[in-house]
Amino acid sequence: MSKPPIRSNPWKYAGIASAIGMNLVVCIVLGYFIGTYLARHTGWTPWSIIGVLGGLFAGLGSIVLMIMRILEETNE
């Protein structure tokens, strides 16, 4: 049996959208906690902001990789 095309399953798109959102949130929150930990132990307060921005960029990079993988699957 052949697999149905990915476009025929709306639940797949809902799962992808929620995975993208959760990925971004988790990366930002982890960046915040890591930055806050570093700020507490080093005494330099901008670590929190750097952690959040680092988490944001890590999340965006992960989202780009996830979308590229999905696009490769749809082109097969």
C-alpha positions as CSV (number, residue, x, y, z in Angstrom):
1,M,0.0,0.0,0.0
2,S,1.2,3.5,-0.8
3,K,1.3,6.2,1.8
4,P,-1.4,8.9,1.5
5,P,0.0,12.3,0.5
6,I,1.0,14.5,3.4
7,R,-1.3,17.2,2.2
8,S,-4.4,15.1,2.9
9,N,-3.8,15.0,6.6
10,P,-4.7,18.2,8.5
11,W,-3.7,16.6,11.8
12,K,-0.1,16.4,10.6
13,Y,-0.1,20.2,10.0
14,A,-1.6,20.8,13.4
15,G,1.1,18.7,15.0
16,I,3.8,20.5,13.0
17,A,2.5,23.9,14.1
18,S,2.3,22.9,17.8
19,A,5.8,21.4,17.6
20,I,7.2,24.6,16.2
21,G,5.6,26.7,18.9
22,M,6.7,24.4,21.7
23,N,10.2,24.2,20.3
24,L,10.5,28.0,20.4
25,V,9.0,28.3,23.9
26,V,11.3,25.6,25.3
27,C,14.4,27.1,23.8
28,I,13.6,30.6,25.1
29,V,12.8,29.4,28.6
30,L,15.9,27.3,28.8
31,G,18.0,30.2,27.6
32,Y,16.4,32.4,30.3
33,F,17.2,29.9,33.1
34,I,20.7,29.4,31.9
35,G,21.3,33.1,31.6
36,T,19.8,33.7,35.1
37,Y,22.0,31.0,36.5
38,L,25.1,32.6,35.0
39,A,24.0,36.0,36.1
40,R,23.6,34.8,39.7
41,H,27.0,33.1,39.8
42,T,29.0,35.7,37.9
43,G,27.3,38.9,39.2
44,W,26.9,40.2,35.6
45,T,23.2,40.9,35.1
46,P,23.1,41.0,31.2
47,W,23.5,37.2,31.1
48,S,19.7,36.9,31.5
49,I,19.1,38.9,28.3
50,I,21.9,37.1,26.5
51,G,20.4,33.8,27.5
52,V,16.9,34.8,26.2
53,L,18.4,36.0,22.9
54,G,20.5,32.9,22.6
55,G,17.5,30.7,23.2
56,L,15.5,32.7,20.6
57,F,18.2,32.2,18.0
58,A,18.6,28.5,18.9
59,G,14.8,28.1,18.6
60,L,14.6,29.8,15.3
61,G,17.5,27.8,13.9
62,S,15.8,24.6,15.1
63,I,12.6,25.7,13.4
64,V,14.4,26.3,10.1
65,L,15.9,22.8,10.3
66,M,12.5,21.3,11.1
67,I,10.8,23.0,8.2
68,M,13.6,22.0,5.8
69,R,13.2,18.4,6.9
70,I,9.4,18.6,6.4
71,L,9.9,20.1,2.9
72,E,12.3,17.3,2.0
73,E,9.6,14.7,3.0
74,T,7.0,16.4,0.9
75,N,9.2,16.5,-2.2
76,E,9.7,12.7,-2.1
